[in-house]
Amino acid sequence: MKDQSHYKNLPRKRVHVVALIFNEDGKILLVKPSYKDKWSLPGGSVDLDESPRNGCIREVQEETGLVVTDAKFLCVQYVTDTEKGDALFFMFDCGVVNNSQLISVSKETKEIEQCQFVDIDEVGSYVPEGVATRITAGLDAKSDTSKGYVERRFVKRIDEKTYTSDIFSS
């Protein structure tokens, strides 16, 4: 039997989930967190002993009031950040919402100020570059039925500028 101390020395990574949700007009659902300047996809951190899929379903309901019954894996993005540490972002396709369904920000949390459907062509003006990259990878994975993998590396340099690079593969 392996020494249990081995597992204590393995690296830890944060696990996050995001959802792609569309309306009947093909617009994508974005949320405006109260603690960020820009918009994002519905999602958040996966709880201890929770699968990424179940975390996605929970986060969508908490943030938007939508009850998602199915979440199909699209892609995973690996983000390394010298300040926050490594993270994995699992993206799921949570389907199409009927235009008559109401998207209501959950009263249980004050973390989301607003939900809005946005034309895909306009998403870049709402979200940060990293989220736009994540959305592009998810749309690519959704359209060609292949699964995608994305790496985003944040390297903080001495001159205080942040440099990023994205790597796509399927």
C-alpha positions in Angstrom: 0.0 0.0 0.0 1.2 3.4 -0.9 2.3 5.8 1.8 -0.7 8.3 2.3 1.7 11.2 2.7 2.4 10.9 -1.1 -1.1 12.2 -1.8 -0.7 15.2 0.6 2.2 16.4 -1.6 0.4 16.3 -4.9 -0.5 19.6 -6.4 -3.9 21.1 -5.8 -5.9 22.8 -8.5 -9.0 24.9 -8.3 -12.0 23.5 -10.2 -14.6 25.8 -11.8 -17.5 25.2 -14.2 -19.2 27.4 -16.8 -22.4 26.9 -18.8 -23.2 27.7 -22.4 -26.9 28.5 -22.5 -28.7 29.9 -25.6 -32.2 31.3 -26.3 -34.2 30.4 -29.4 -32.7 33.3 -31.2 -29.2 31.9 -30.8 -28.1 34.4 -28.3 -25.8 33.4 -25.4 -26.7 33.9 -21.7 -24.2 36.1 -19.8 -24.3 37.1 -16.1 -23.0 40.2 -14.5 -21.3 39.4 -11.2 -21.5 42.2 -8.5 -17.8 41.7 -7.7 -16.5 42.1 -11.3 -16.4 44.9 -13.8 -17.2 42.7 -16.8 -19.8 40.0 -17.6 -19.2 36.2 -17.6 -20.8 32.9 -18.3 -23.0 31.4 -15.5 -20.9 29.2 -13.3 -18.5 29.1 -10.4 -16.4 26.9 -8.1 -17.1 23.2 -7.7 -17.8 22.3 -4.1 -15.9 19.6 -2.2 -17.1 16.1 -3.2 -19.2 17.5 -6.1 -18.7 16.5 -9.7 -18.1 19.3 -12.3 -21.3 18.4 -14.0 -23.4 18.6 -10.8 -21.6 21.8 -9.9 -22.5 23.4 -13.2 -26.2 22.5 -12.8 -26.2 23.9 -9.2 -24.4 27.1 -10.2 -26.8 27.8 -13.1 -29.8 27.5 -10.8 -28.2 29.6 -8.1 -27.2 32.4 -10.4 -30.1 32.5 -12.9 -33.0 30.6 -11.4 -33.0 28.1 -14.3 -33.3 24.5 -13.5 -31.0 22.6 -15.9 -31.8 19.0 -16.3 -28.9 18.1 -18.6 -25.4 19.4 -19.0 -23.2 18.0 -21.8 -19.4 18.3 -21.5 -17.9 20.5 -24.2 -14.3 21.3 -23.2 -11.9 22.0 -20.4 -9.6 25.0 -20.0 -6.4 24.8 -18.0 -5.4 28.2 -16.5 -2.1 28.8 -14.7 -1.8 32.0 -12.9 1.3 32.9 -10.8 -0.9 34.8 -8.3 -4.0 32.6 -7.9 -2.6 29.2 -8.8 -3.7 26.6 -11.3 -7.3 26.0 -12.2 -9.5 23.8 -14.4 -12.6 25.3 -16.1 -15.1 22.7 -17.3 -17.6 23.9 -19.8 -21.0 22.3 -20.3 -23.7 22.8 -22.9 -26.9 23.4 -20.9 -29.1 23.7 -23.9 -31.6 26.2 -25.3 -34.0 28.2 -23.1 -37.4 28.9 -24.5 -37.9 32.7 -25.0 -40.9 32.6 -22.7 -38.9 31.3 -19.8 -37.9 33.9 -17.3 -34.3 34.3 -16.3 -34.5 35.6 -12.8 -31.4 36.4 -10.7 -31.5 34.3 -7.6 -32.7 36.1 -4.5 -30.5 33.8 -2.4 -27.3 35.5 -3.5 -26.2 39.0 -4.2 -23.3 37.9 -6.4 -25.2 38.3 -9.7 -26.7 41.7 -10.6 -28.2 40.8 -14.0 -28.6 38.1 -16.6 -28.8 38.9 -20.3 -28.8 37.2 -23.7 -26.2 38.6 -26.0 -25.5 38.1 -29.7 -22.4 35.9 -30.1 -20.8 38.6 -32.3 -21.1 41.1 -29.4 -19.8 38.9 -26.6 -16.3 40.2 -26.8 -17.4 43.7 -25.7 -19.0 42.2 -22.6 -16.5 39.7 -21.3 -12.8 39.7 -20.5 -10.4 38.2 -23.0 -10.0 34.9 -21.1 -13.7 34.4 -21.0 -14.0 35.2 -24.7 -11.3 32.5 -25.4 -13.3 30.0 -23.2 -16.5 30.8 -25.1 -14.8 30.4 -28.5 -13.4 27.0 -27.4 -16.9 25.9 -26.2 -18.6 27.0 -29.4 -15.9 25.2 -31.5 -16.4 22.0 -29.4 -20.2 22.3 -29.7 -20.2 22.9 -33.5 -17.9 20.0 -34.5 -18.9 17.6 -31.7 -15.2 17.1 -30.8 -14.1 17.9 -27.3 -11.7 20.7 -26.8 -8.8 21.5 -24.5 -7.6 25.0 -23.9 -4.6 26.3 -21.9 -4.3 29.8 -20.7 -1.1 30.9 -19.1 -0.7 34.1 -17.1 2.9 35.0 -16.6 3.6 38.1 -14.4 6.8 39.7 -15.5 9.0 42.0 -13.5 7.8 45.0 -15.4 4.3 44.3 -13.9 2.7 43.6 -17.3 0.8 40.4 -17.6 1.3 38.2 -20.7 -1.0 35.5 -21.8 -0.9 32.7 -24.3 -3.7 30.3 -25.5 -3.2 26.8 -26.7 -6.1 25.0 -28.4 -6.2 21.3 -29.3 -8.9 18.7 -29.8 
